[in-house]
Amino acid sequence: MEEKLLFLGLYLKEKGAFRCVKWAEDLNFTDSLLKENKEDLLNLKKLAQREIERAEKEGIQILFLGDQAFPQELKAIPYPPLFLYIKGEIPSAPKLAIVGSRKPTPYGKEVTERFAEELTCAGICLVSGLARGVDTIVHRVCVERGGKTIAILGSALDVIYPAENRSLYERICASGGAILSEFPLGTKPKRENFPRRNRLISGLSKGVLVIEAGEKSGTLITARWAQEQGKEVFAVPGSIFSEQSQGTHYLIKEGAIPVTSPKEILEFFGLESSTFKEKVKIPLSAEEEKVLSLMSSYPIHFEEIVSQTGYSPPLLLQILTELELKNLILSLPGKFYKALG
């Protein structure tokens, strides 16, 4: 406990700077600290104790690299985090990271929905970064399908970013998943935090699946970390005309495994399609049932749905929004809609 408090005090004093990670290479660093001024050591301990008390009030656990409960997957990577802040429970299920564009195309959204749903139903824990776009879809689908997911942040656990994902943040924890960060409480989502965060997304996972990434996308950083860590990288091919697929095509050229079906990922994990869990029955209102009955894999226009249901446009828009939030339909450009699954 003495060692942990001193390290945590120093870590907080340095505001969790990445250079602190190098301390992990020498966990006996406290030997030299014990020779320092006793008053300074006492101040470090007080700083650490205040952080621990603050975390406990937020329902957050702080794990030290030397703790037995520290995730073994992260202990094994280059530059492991010195401290890990955890809210919720890290599932023991096999883990796959899914990352991609913050502004996915309709194609990217549909691909993400499909892979996230089938992999979740197969019992795989999905890891991502709670960012807008692909990350959000991954976490949402996983929670809605009764699965467990892990979000790793580029900010402190008490600084939810983006703010609109606060509800999703809470749902992840409530459904048996976890939110992780290596940043001290109060840390804002600075640009430089995210490349550093990405090594934990890949490090905690057995492999990384990339769905839509531009030529300069930060998603490519996660893929590079995965390669350095000896993890498998998968990429979903896209249109050669799409800017959002240039990064994924580059990864494939560099050796990433192209995948076009969740089944290929399941084979990597040694799972079969027959192991899929029965999909969770989602409760629907009578109006939602009526609208959904008109949907198929073939797109239908908004005005056609108005005509067939007799619902007013404002009411229909509300129903369609609810169905999309429940991951049952997908909105397409031009006010078209189609069923998912």
KEMARTI-30552 format. One line per 10 residues: number of its first residue (from 1); their letters; for each residue x, y, z of N, C-alpha, C, CB. Coordinates in steps of 0.2 Angstrom, whole numbers, plus 2048, in hexadecimal, padded with zeros to 3 digits. Atoms other than C-alpha are relative to their C-alpha. Glycine has a CB too. Layout:
# KEMARTI-30552
NUM = A = X Y Z X Y Z X Y Z X Y Z  ...
***
This chain:
# KEMARTI-30552
1 = MEEKLLFLGL = 804 7FA 800 800 800 800 804 806 800 7FB 800 806  7FC 7FA 800 80E 80C 804 803 801 7F9 806 7FE 805  7FD 7FF 807 816 809 7F3 7FB 803 7FB 803 7F9 7FD  806 7FE 805 805 80C 7EA 7FF 807 802 7FA 7FC 801  802 7F9 7FE 802 81C 7F4 805 805 7FD 7FF 801 807  7FB 7FC 803 813 823 7EF 800 801 7F9 807 7FD 803  800 7FF 807 812 81F 7DD 7FA 804 7FE 7FF 7F8 7FD  806 7FC 802 800 826 7DC 801 807 801 7FA 7FD 804  7FF 7F9 7FE 805 836 7E5 805 803 7FA 804 800 806  7FC 7FD 805 813 838 7D8 7FD 800 7F9 807 7FB 7FF
11 = YLKEKGAFRC = 804 800 806 808 833 7CA 7FB 806 7FF 7FC 7FA 7FF  805 7FA 800 7FB 841 7CF 804 806 800 7FC 7FF 807  7FC 7FA 800 809 84D 7D2 802 802 7F9 806 800 804  7FE 800 807 80F 84A 7C0 7FA 801 7FB 804 7FA 7FE  807 800 804 7FC 84B 7BA 800 7FA 7FB 800 807 7FD  801 806 804 7FD 839 7B3 804 801 7F9 7F9 7FF 7FF  7FC 800 806 80A 83E 7A6 803 7FA 7FD 806 805 801  7FE 807 803 80F 830 79A 807 7FE 802 800 801 7F8  7F9 802 7FE 821 831 7A0 800 7FC 807 804 806 801  801 804 7FA 81A 82A 7B0 800 7F8 7FF 7FA 802 804
21 = VKWAEDLNFT = 801 808 802 817 819 7A7 807 7FD 801 7FD 800 7F9  7F9 804 7FF 82A 816 7A7 801 7FE 807 805 805 7FD  7FF 802 7F9 829 815 7BA 7FF 7F8 800 7FC 804 805  802 807 800 821 804 7B6 806 7FB 7FF 7FA 7FF 7FC  7FA 804 802 832 7FE 7B0 804 7FE 807 804 803 7FB  7FC 800 7FA 839 800 7C2 7FB 801 806 806 804 800  805 7FF 7FA 82C 7FC 7D0 803 801 806 7FB 7FA 800  7FD 7FF 7F9 839 7FD 7DD 803 808 800 807 7FC 800  7FE 7F9 800 83B 810 7D9 7FE 803 807 7FC 804 7FB  802 7FD 7FA 833 813 7EA 806 800 805 7FA 7FD 803
31 = DSLLKENKED = 7FA 800 7FC 844 80E 7F2 804 807 800 805 7FB 7FD  7FD 7F9 800 84B 81F 7ED 7FC 805 803 802 801 7F9  805 7FB 7FD 83B 828 7F2 801 800 807 7F9 7FE 7FE  800 801 7F8 83D 821 804 806 804 803 801 7F9 802  7FA 7FC 7FD 84E 82B 805 7FE 808 7FF 806 7FE 7FC  801 7F9 800 845 83B 801 7FD 803 806 7FB 801 7FA  803 7FC 7FB 83E 849 80C 7F9 7FC 803 7FF 807 7FF  806 803 7FD 831 841 818 7FA 804 7FF 801 7FE 807  805 7FB 801 826 850 816 7FD 7FF 7F9 801 807 802  803 801 807 825 84E 803 7FD 7F9 7FF 807 801 7FC
41 = LLNLKKLAQR = 803 806 801 821 83C 805 7F9 800 803 805 7FA 803  807 7FF 7FD 813 840 811 7FB 803 7FC 801 803 807  804 7FD 804 80C 84C 805 7FE 7FC 7FA 804 807 7FD  802 805 805 80C 83F 7F7 7FB 7FB 802 807 7FD 7FD  805 805 7FE 803 833 801 7F9 803 801 802 7FD 807  806 7FD 7FF 7F6 840 806 7FC 801 7F9 801 807 804  802 7FF 806 7F4 844 7F4 7FC 7FA 7FD 805 803 7FB  803 806 803 7F1 832 7EF 7FA 7FE 804 806 7FA 801  806 802 7FC 7E5 82F 7FE 7FA 804 7FE 802 801 807  806 7FC 802 7DA 83E 7F8 7FD 7FD 7FA 803 807 7FF
51 = EIERAEKEGI = 802 803 806 7DA 836 7E7 7FC 7FA 800 806 7FF 7FB  803 807 7FF 7D5 825 7ED 7F9 801 803 804 7FC 805  806 7FE 7FD 7C7 82D 7F8 7FB 803 7FB 801 804 806  805 7FD 805 7C0 837 7EA 7FE 7FB 7FB 804 805 7FC  802 805 805 7C0 828 7DE 7FB 7FB 804 806 7FB 7FE  805 804 7FD 7B7 81D 7EB 7F9 803 800 802 7FF 807  807 7FD 800 7A9 82A 7EC 7FD 800 7F9 801 808 802  803 800 807 7A7 829 7D9 7FF 7F8 7FE 805 803 7FB  801 807 802 7A7 816 7DA 806 7FD 7FB 7F9 7FE 7FD  7FA 801 804 7B8 815 7D2 806 7FC 804 803 806 7FC
61 = QILFLGDQAF = 7FA 803 7FD 7C6 809 7D6 806 802 7FC 7FF 7F8 7FF  7FA 7FF 803 7D8 80D 7D3 805 7FA 801 803 807 804  7FB 805 800 7E4 7FF 7CF 807 802 7FE 7FD 7FA 7FC  7F9 7FE 801 7F7 800 7D0 802 7FA 7FC 804 800 807  7FD 805 805 801 7F6 7C3 802 7FA 804 806 803 7FC  7FE 806 7FB 808 7EB 7D2 7FA 7FD 803 805 803 805  805 803 7FD 7F7 7E7 7D8 7FE 7F9 7FD 7F9 804 800  802 806 802 7F1 7D5 7D6 7FA 800 7FB 7FF 7FB 805  806 800 804 7E0 7DA 7CF 801 804 7F9 7FB 804 804  7FE 7FC 806 7E9 7E5 7C1 7FF 7FB 7FA 807 803 800
71 = PQELKAIPYP = 801 804 806 7E3 7DE 7B0 807 7FD 7FD 7FD 803 7FA  7FA 803 802 7F0 7D1 7AA 802 802 7F9 800 7F9 800  7FF 7FE 807 7EE 7D6 798 804 807 7FF 7F9 801 7FC  7FC 7F9 801 7F4 7E8 79B 807 800 804 7FB 805 804  7FA 801 7FD 802 7E2 7A6 805 7FE 7FB 800 7FB 806  7FC 803 805 809 7D9 797 802 805 7FA 7FD 7FA 7FD  7FF 7FC 806 809 7E8 78B 806 804 801 7FA 804 7FE  7FB 7FB 800 818 7F4 787 7FD 806 803 803 801 7FA  803 7FA 7FD 815 804 792 7F9 7FE 803 7FF 805 7FB  806 801 7FC 808 7FD 79E 7FE 806 804 800 7F9 804
81 = PLFLYIKGEI = 802 7FA 7FC 7FE 80A 7A7 802 7FE 807 7F8 801 800  7FD 801 7F9 805 80D 7B8 7FA 7FF 805 804 806 802  806 800 7FC 7F3 810 7BF 7FA 7FF 7FB 7FF 806 805  806 801 804 7E2 80B 7B9 7FA 801 804 800 7F8 7FD  806 7FE 7FD 7D2 813 7BE 7FA 7FC 7FD 7FF 808 7FF  805 804 803 7C3 807 7BC 7F9 801 804 802 7F9 801  807 800 7FD 7B0 809 7BE 7FD 7FA 7FD 7FD 807 7FE  803 806 802 7A7 7F9 7BD 804 7FA 801 7FE 801 7F8  7FC 806 800 7AE 7E8 7BA 802 7FE 7F9 7FC 7FA 803  7FE 802 806 7B9 7E2 7AD 7FE 7F9 7FE 808 800 800
91 = PSAPKLAIVG = 802 806 801 7B1 7D3 7A5 806 7FB 7FE 7FB 800 7FA  7FB 806 801 7BB 7C2 7A4 7FF 7FD 7F9 7FF 7FB 805  801 802 807 7B4 7BF 792 805 802 7FB 7F9 802 7FD  7FB 7FE 805 7BF 7BF 783 7FF 807 7FD 801 7FB 7FA  801 7F9 802 7C2 7D1 77D 802 801 7F9 803 804 805  7FE 7FD 807 7C2 7D9 76C 7FF 807 800 7FC 7FC 7FA  801 7F9 800 7C5 7EB 769 7FD 802 7F9 807 804 801  803 7FD 807 7BA 7F4 75B 801 807 800 7F9 7FD 7FF  7FE 7F9 800 7C0 805 756 7FE 802 7F9 807 802 802  801 7FE 807 7BC 810 747 7FF 808 800 7FB 7FD 7FD
101 = SRKPTPYGKE = 801 7F9 802 7B7 821 740 7FB 803 806 7FD 801 7FA  805 7FC 7FC 7AE 82E 74B 7FA 803 7FC 804 806 804  805 7FE 805 7A4 833 73C 7FF 7FA 7FB 802 806 7FD  800 805 805 7A0 822 734 7FA 801 7FB 7FE 7F9 804  805 7FF 805 796 821 724 7FB 7FB 801 803 7FE 7F9  805 805 7FF 786 817 723 802 7F9 800 7FA 801 7FB  7FD 807 801 790 808 71D 803 7FE 807 804 800 7FA  7FC 801 7FA 79B 80A 72C 7FC 7FF 806 805 806 802  804 801 7FB 78D 80B 738 7FD 7F9 800 7FA 806 800  803 806 801 784 7FC 731 805 7FA 802 7FD 7FF 7F9
111 = VTERFAEELT = 7FB 805 7FE 794 7F2 732 802 7FF 807 807 801 7FC  7FE 800 7F8 798 7F7 744 7FA 7FD 803 801 807 802  806 803 7FD 786 7F2 749 800 7F9 7FF 7F9 803 7FD  800 807 801 787 7E1 741 806 7FD 804 801 7FF 7F8  7FB 803 7FC 798 7DD 748 7FF 800 807 807 803 7FE  801 7FF 7F9 795 7E4 759 7FA 7FB 803 7FE 807 802  806 804 7FE 784 7DA 75A 802 7F9 800 7FA 801 7FC  7FF 807 800 78A 7C9 755 806 7FE 804 802 7FE 7F8  7FB 801 7FB 79A 7CA 75F 7FE 800 807 806 805 7FE  803 800 7F9 791 7CF 76E 7FC 7FA 802 7FC 807 801
121 = CAGICLVSGL = 804 806 7FF 785 7C1 76C 804 7FA 801 7FB 7FF 7FA  7FC 806 7FF 793 7B5 76B 804 800 806 805 800 7FA  7FD 800 7F9 799 7BA 77C 807 804 800 801 7F9 802  7F9 7FD 800 7A8 7C5 777 7FF 807 803 802 801 7F9  800 7F9 7FD 7AB 7D5 782 803 805 7FB 804 800 807  7FE 7FB 805 7AD 7E4 776 803 806 804 7FB 802 7FB  7FC 7FB 7FD 7BA 7F1 77A 800 806 7FB 807 7FE 803  7FF 7FA 805 7BA 803 773 801 806 805 7F9 801 7FC  7FE 7FA 7FD 7BC 815 778 7FB 805 802 805 803 7FC  806 7FB 7FE 7AB 81D 77B 800 806 7FC 800 802 807
131 = ARGVDTIVHR = 800 7FA 804 7AF 82A 76D 7F9 800 7FC 806 800 7FC  806 800 805 7A1 82F 761 802 7FC 7FA 7FF 808 7FD  7FF 804 806 79E 825 752 800 7F8 801 806 801 7FC  7FF 808 7FF 7A4 812 751 800 7FE 807 806 7FE 7FC  800 802 7F9 7A8 812 764 7FA 800 803 805 805 803  807 800 7FD 797 817 769 7FC 7FB 7FE 7FD 807 7FF  805 805 803 78E 80B 75E 802 7F9 803 801 800 7F8  7FE 806 7FD 799 7FD 765 7FD 7FF 807 808 7FF 800  803 800 7F9 795 801 777 7F9 7FF 800 803 806 804  807 800 7FF 783 804 774 7FD 7F9 7FE 7FD 805 7FB
141 = VCVERGGKTI = 802 807 802 780 7F4 76A 801 7FB 805 803 7FE 7F9  7FE 805 7FB 789 7EA 777 7FB 800 806 807 801 802  804 7FF 7FA 77F 7F1 785 7F9 7FD 7FE 800 807 803  807 802 802 76E 7EF 77C 7FF 7F8 7FE 7FE 804 7F9  801 807 802 772 7DD 777 802 7FC 806 805 7FE 7FB  7FF 804 7FA 775 7D8 789 808 7FE 801 7FC 7FA 801  7F9 802 800 788 7D7 787 804 805 805 804 801 7FA  7FB 7FC 7FC 797 7DF 791 805 803 7FC 803 7FB 806  7FB 7FC 804 7A2 7EC 78A 805 804 805 7FC 805 7FB  7FB 7FC 7FC 7B1 7F6 790 802 806 7FC 807 7FC 802
151 = AILGSALDVI = 7FE 7FA 803 7B4 808 78C 806 803 803 7FA 806 800  7F9 7FD 7FD 7C6 810 78E 800 807 7FE 806 7FC 7FE  801 7F8 802 7C6 823 78F 807 803 7FF 7FC 803 806  7FA 7FC 801 7D2 830 78A 800 806 805 801 803 7F9  800 7FB 7FB 7CD 83A 799 7FF 7FC 807 7F9 805 7FF  801 803 7F9 7CA 837 7AC 7F9 7FD 800 800 805 806  807 803 7FF 7BB 82C 7B1 7FB 804 802 800 7FA 804  806 7FB 7FE 7B2 83B 7B9 800 805 7FB 802 802 807  801 7FB 805 7B4 845 7A9 7FD 7FC 7F9 807 804 7FE  803 804 806 7A8 83C 79C 801 804 7FA 7F9 7FE 802
161 = YPAENRSLYE = 800 7FD 807 7AC 840 78A 7FF 7FB 7FB 808 803 800  804 7FA 801 7A3 842 77F 7FA 800 805 7FD 801 7F9  805 7FF 7FA 796 849 78C 7F9 7FC 7FE 7FF 807 801  807 803 801 787 842 782 800 7F8 801 7FF 801 7F8  800 807 7FF 78D 830 786 800 7FF 807 807 7FD 7FD  801 802 7F8 78A 832 799 7FC 7FB 801 7FE 807 803  805 805 7FF 77B 827 798 803 7F9 7FE 7FA 801 7FC  7FD 806 802 785 81A 78E 805 7FE 805 803 801 7F9  7FB 801 7FB 793 81B 79B 7FD 7FC 806 803 807 802  803 803 7FA 787 817 7A9 7FD 7F9 7FE 7FA 804 802
171 = RICASGGAIL = 803 806 802 77F 809 79F 805 7FA 7FF 7FC 801 7F9  7FA 804 801 790 801 79B 801 7FD 807 806 803 7FE  7FF 803 7F9 793 7FF 7AE 7FA 7FC 803 802 806 805  806 804 7FE 781 7FA 7B2 7FF 7F9 7FD 7FA 804 7FF  801 806 803 782 7EC 7A6 806 7FB 801 7FF 801 7F8  7FA 804 7FF 792 7E4 7AD 806 801 7FD 7FD 7F9 7FF  7FA 7FE 803 79F 7ED 7A3 804 804 804 7FE 803 7F9  7FC 7FC 7FC 7AC 7F9 7A8 802 806 7FB 806 7FC 802  7FD 7FA 803 7B3 80B 7A4 807 800 803 7FC 806 801  7F9 800 7FE 7C6 80C 7A5 803 807 7FE 804 7FA 7FE
181 = SEFPLGTKPK = 7FB 7FB 802 7D3 81A 7A5 806 800 804 7FC 807 801  7FA 7FF 7FC 7E5 81D 7AA 801 807 803 806 7FD 7FC  7FF 7F9 7FE 7E2 82F 7AD 7FD 802 807 7FD 805 7FB  803 7FE 7FA 7E0 837 7BE 7FA 804 800 805 805 804  807 7FD 800 7CF 83E 7C3 801 807 7FF 7FD 7FF 807  800 7F9 802 7CB 84F 7BC 804 801 7F9 803 804 805  7FC 7FF 806 7D6 84C 7AC 7FB 801 7FA 804 7FA 7FF  804 7FE 806 7CE 854 79D 802 7FC 7FA 801 808 7FE  7FF 804 806 7CD 84B 78C 805 804 7FB 7FA 7FE 7FC  7FB 7FD 804 7DD 853 784 802 7FC 7FA 806 802 804
191 = RENFPRRNRL = 7FE 803 807 7E2 84F 772 805 7FB 801 802 805 7FB  7FB 804 7FF 7F2 847 778 7FE 7F9 804 806 803 803  802 806 7FB 7E9 83B 784 7FD 7FA 7FC 7FA 802 804  804 805 804 7E0 831 776 805 7FB 7FD 7FC 803 7FB  7FC 805 803 7EF 829 76D 803 7FB 806 806 803 7FC  7FD 803 7FA 7F6 824 77E 7FA 7FB 803 802 804 806  806 804 7FE 7E4 81D 783 800 7FA 7FB 7FA 804 800  801 806 805 7E4 812 773 804 7FA 801 802 803 7F9  7FC 806 7FE 7F2 807 779 7FD 7FB 805 807 802 802  804 804 7FB 7E6 801 787 7FB 7FD 7FD 7FE 805 806
201 = ISGLSKGVLV = 805 803 804 7D8 7FE 77B 802 7F9 7FD 7FD 805 7FB  7FD 806 803 7E3 7F2 771 803 7FB 805 805 802 7FB  7FC 804 7FB 7ED 7EC 780 7FB 7FB 804 803 804 805  805 804 7FC 7DD 7E5 789 7FD 7FB 7FC 7FB 805 803  803 805 804 7D7 7DC 77A 804 7FB 7FC 7FC 805 7FA  7FC 805 803 7DC 7CD 771 801 802 7F8 7FB 7F9 7FF  7FF 7FD 807 7DA 7D6 760 7FC 806 7FF 7FD 7FA 7FB  803 7F9 801 7D4 7E6 758 7FD 800 7F9 805 806 800  804 800 806 7C7 7E8 74B 7FF 807 7FE 7F9 7FC 800  801 7F9 802 7C7 7F8 741 7FB 801 7FB 807 803 7FD
211 = IEAGEKSGTL = 806 7FF 805 7B7 7FE 738 800 807 7FE 7F9 7FE 804  7FF 7F9 803 7BA 80E 72D 805 804 804 7F9 803 800  7FB 7FC 7FE 7C9 818 730 803 804 7FA 805 7FC 804  7FD 7FC 805 7CF 827 726 808 7FF 800 7FE 807 801  7F9 800 801 7E1 829 720 804 802 806 802 804 7FA  7FC 7FD 7FA 7E6 833 730 7FC 7FF 806 801 807 7FF  805 802 7FA 7D9 82B 73C 805 7FE 806 7FB 7FB 7FE  7FC 802 7FA 7DF 829 74E 7FF 7F8 801 7FD 804 806  801 808 800 7D8 817 74C 806 7FC 7FE 7FA 7FE 7FC  7FA 803 802 7E8 813 743 805 7FF 805 803 804 7FA
221 = ITARWAQEQG = 7FC 800 7FA 7F1 817 753 7FF 7F9 804 800 806 804  802 806 7FC 7E7 809 75C 803 7FA 7FC 7F9 800 801  7FD 806 804 7EC 7FD 74E 807 7FF 801 7FE 801 7F8  7F9 801 800 7FE 801 74F 802 7FE 807 803 807 7FF  7FF 802 7F9 7FE 7FF 762 7FF 7F8 800 7FB 803 805  802 807 800 7F5 7EE 75F 806 7FC 7FD 7FA 7FF 7FC  7FB 803 803 803 7E9 753 806 7FF 804 802 803 7F9  7FA 800 7FC 811 7EE 75F 7FF 7FB 806 801 807 803  802 804 7FA 808 7E4 76D 7FF 7F8 7FE 7FA 802 803  801 807 802 807 7D4 762 7F9 7FE 7FF 804 7FC 804
231 = KEVFAVPGSI = 807 802 801 7F4 7D5 760 7FE 800 7F9 7FC 805 804  803 801 807 7EA 7D0 750 7FC 807 7FE 7FC 7FA 7FF  804 7FA 802 7E3 7DF 746 7FC 7FE 7FA 805 806 7FE  804 801 806 7D4 7DD 73B 7FD 806 7FE 7FA 7FB 803  802 7FA 803 7CD 7E9 72F 7FA 7FF 7FB 805 804 7FC  806 801 805 7BC 7EA 726 801 805 7FA 7F9 802 803  800 7FD 806 7BE 7EF 714 7FA 805 7FE 802 7FC 7FA  806 7FB 802 7B4 7FE 70D 801 802 7F9 800 806 804  800 7FE 807 7B1 807 6FD 807 803 7FE 7FB 805 7FE  7FA 7FD 801 7C1 80C 6F4 7FF 808 7FF 803 7FD 7F9
241 = FSEQSQGTHY = 801 7F9 801 7B9 81D 6F1 7FE 804 807 7FA 801 7FB  802 7FD 7FA 7B5 820 703 807 802 804 7FC 7FB 805  7FB 7FE 7FC 7C1 82B 70D 801 7FD 807 800 808 801  800 803 7F9 7BC 822 71D 802 7F9 800 7F8 800 802  7FD 807 801 7C3 812 716 807 800 7FE 7FC 7FC 7FC  7F9 800 802 7D4 818 711 805 7FD 805 802 807 7FF  7FC 802 7FB 7DB 814 722 800 7F8 801 7FF 803 807  801 808 7FF 7D4 802 723 803 7FD 7FA 7F8 7FF 800  7FD 803 805 7DA 7FE 712 808 800 800 7FE 804 7F9  7F8 800 7FE 7EC 804 717 802 7FB 805 801 807 803
251 = LIKEGAIPVT = 7FF 805 7FB 7EB 7F9 726 800 7F9 7FD 7FB 800 806  801 806 803 7E6 7EA 71B 807 7FF 7FB 7FA 7FF 7FB  7FA 800 804 7F5 7EE 70F 806 7FE 805 801 806 7FC  7FB 801 7FB 800 7EE 71F 800 7F9 804 800 806 805  801 806 7FD 7FA 7DD 724 7FA 7FE 805 806 7FF 804  806 801 7FD 7EA 7DF 72D 7FC 7FB 7FD 7FC 807 802  804 805 803 7DE 7D1 72A 7F9 803 7FE 7FF 7FA 805  806 7FD 803 7CF 7D6 71F 7FA 7FB 803 800 801 7F9  806 804 7FE 7BE 7D0 726 7FA 803 7FE 800 7FF 808  806 7FE 803 7AD 7D1 71F 7FA 7FD 804 7FF 7FE 7F9
261 = SPKEILEFFG = 806 803 7FC 7A3 7C7 72C 802 7FF 807 7FE 7F9 7FD  7FF 802 7F9 7A2 7C5 73F 803 7F9 801 7FA 802 804  7FE 807 7FF 7A5 7B3 73C 807 7FF 800 7FC 7FB 7FB  7F9 800 801 7B7 7B6 737 803 802 807 802 804 7FB  7FD 7FE 7FA 7BA 7BE 748 7FF 7FB 805 7FD 807 803  802 806 7FC 7B1 7B0 751 805 7FA 7FF 7F9 7FE 7FF  7FB 805 801 7BD 7A4 749 806 801 803 801 7FF 7F8  7FA 7FE 7FC 7CB 7AE 750 800 7FE 807 802 807 7FE  801 801 7F9 7C4 7AC 761 7FF 7F8 802 7FB 804 803  801 807 7FF 7C1 799 75E 7F8 7FF 802 804 7FD 805
271 = LESSTFKEKV = 807 801 7FF 7AE 79C 75F 7FC 7FF 7FA 7FD 806 803  804 801 805 7A0 796 754 7FA 804 800 7FE 7F8 7FF  806 7FC 801 791 79F 74D 7FA 7FD 805 7FD 800 7F9  806 803 7FC 786 792 757 801 802 807 801 7F8 7FF  7FF 7FE 7F9 78D 799 767 7FD 807 802 807 800 802  804 7FA 7FF 783 7A9 764 7FB 7FF 806 7FD 803 7FA  805 800 7FB 778 7AD 773 7FA 803 7FC 802 805 806  806 7FD 803 766 7B0 76F 7FF 807 801 7FA 7FC 804  800 7F9 7FF 763 7C2 76C 7FB 802 805 7FE 803 7F9  804 7FE 7FB 75B 7CC 779 7F9 803 7FD 803 805 805
281 = KIPLSAEEEK = 807 7FE 803 748 7CF 776 7FF 808 802 7FA 7FC 802  801 7F9 7FF 746 7E2 775 7F9 802 800 804 805 7FB  807 7FE 800 735 7E9 77B 7FF 805 7FC 7FE 802 807  802 7FB 805 72C 7F3 76E 7F9 802 801 801 7FD 7F9  807 7FD 800 71D 7FE 76E 7FC 7FD 7FA 7FF 808 801  804 802 805 70E 7FA 763 802 804 7F9 7F9 800 801  7FE 7FC 805 713 808 758 807 7FE 7FD 801 808 802  7FA 803 802 725 802 757 800 7FA 7FC 805 800 806  801 806 804 720 7F1 752 7FD 801 7F9 7FB 7FB 805  803 7FE 807 715 7F8 744 805 802 7FB 7FA 805 801
291 = VLSLMSSYPI = 7FB 7FD 804 723 802 73D 805 7FB 7FE 803 806 803  7FB 805 801 730 7F4 73F 7FD 7FB 7FB 802 7FD 806  803 805 804 724 7E8 736 801 802 7F8 7F9 7FF 801  800 7FD 807 726 7F3 726 807 800 7FE 7FD 807 800  7F9 7FF 801 739 7F2 727 803 7F9 7FD 804 802 806  7FD 806 803 744 7E6 71D 808 802 7FF 7FD 7FD 7FA  7FA 7FE 802 756 7E6 717 800 805 7FA 805 7FA 7FE  800 7FB 806 750 7F0 708 7FE 807 803 7FB 7FD 7FB  802 7F9 7FD 74F 803 70C 7F9 802 7FE 805 805 7FE  807 7FD 801 73E 80B 70E 800 807 802 7FB 7FC 804
301 = HFEEIVSQTG = 800 7F8 7FF 73B 81E 70D 7FB 802 806 7FE 803 7F9  804 7FD 7FB 734 828 71B 7F9 801 7FE 803 806 803  807 7FE 802 725 82E 711 7FC 7F9 7FF 800 804 7FA  803 806 801 721 81C 70D 7FD 7FD 806 804 7FB 7FC  802 803 7FA 720 817 71F 7FA 804 803 806 801 805  806 7FC 7FE 715 826 723 7FA 7FE 7FC 802 808 7FE  806 802 804 709 820 715 7FD 7FA 803 802 800 7F9  802 807 7FE 709 80E 71B 7FD 800 808 805 7FB 7FF  802 800 7F9 707 812 72E 7FA 805 802 806 801 804  804 7FB 7FF 6FD 822 72D 802 804 806 7F9 7FD 802
311 = YSPPLLLQIL = 7FD 7FC 7FB 708 829 73B 802 807 7FD 806 7FD 803  7FD 7F9 802 70C 83C 73B 807 800 7FF 7FD 805 805  7F8 800 801 71E 840 735 803 801 807 802 806 7FC  7FC 800 7FA 723 846 747 7FF 7FA 804 7FD 806 804  801 806 7FC 71C 837 74F 804 7FA 7FD 7F9 7FD 801  7FC 806 804 724 82B 742 807 801 801 7FE 800 7F9  7F9 7FF 7FF 735 834 744 802 7FE 807 801 808 7FF  7FE 802 7F9 734 831 757 800 7F8 801 7FA 803 805  800 807 800 730 81F 754 806 7FD 7FD 7FA 7FD 7FD  7FA 802 803 73E 81D 748 806 801 804 801 803 7F9
321 = TELELKNLIL = 7FA 7FE 7FC 74A 825 753 801 7FB 806 800 807 804  800 805 7FB 745 819 761 803 7F9 7FE 7F9 7FF 803  7FE 806 803 747 80A 756 808 800 7FE 7FC 7FE 7F9  7F9 7FF 802 758 810 750 805 800 807 802 806 7FC  7FC 801 7FA 75E 812 762 800 7F9 803 7FD 805 805  800 807 7FD 759 800 766 803 7FC 7FB 7F8 7FE 800  7FC 804 805 764 7FB 757 7FC 7FB 7FC 805 7FC 804  804 804 804 756 7F4 74D 7FF 802 7F9 7F9 7FF 803  800 7FE 807 756 7FF 73E 806 805 7FF 7FA 804 7FF  7FA 7FB 802 763 80A 735 7FD 805 7FC 806 7FC 7FD
331 = SLPGKFYKAL = 802 7FB 804 760 81B 72E 805 801 7FB 7FF 807 804  7FC 800 805 767 81E 71D 7FF 807 7FD 7FF 7FB 7FA  801 7FA 804 76A 82E 712 7FA 800 7FC 806 802 7FC  806 7FF 804 75B 835 70A 7F9 7FE 803 800 7FC 7F9  806 802 7FC 74E 831 718 7FE 7F9 7FF 7FB 805 7FF  802 807 801 74F 81E 714 802 7FD 807 804 7FD 7FA  7FF 804 7FA 74F 811 722 800 7F8 7FE 7FB 801 805  800 807 801 753 7FE 723 801 7FD 806 806 7FE 7FB  7FF 804 7FA 752 7F0 72F 807 7FE 801 7FB 7FA 800  7FA 803 7FF 761 7E9 738 7FF 7F9 803 804 805 805
341 = G = 801 807 7FD 764 7D7 73C 7FC 7FC 7FC 7FE 800 807
***
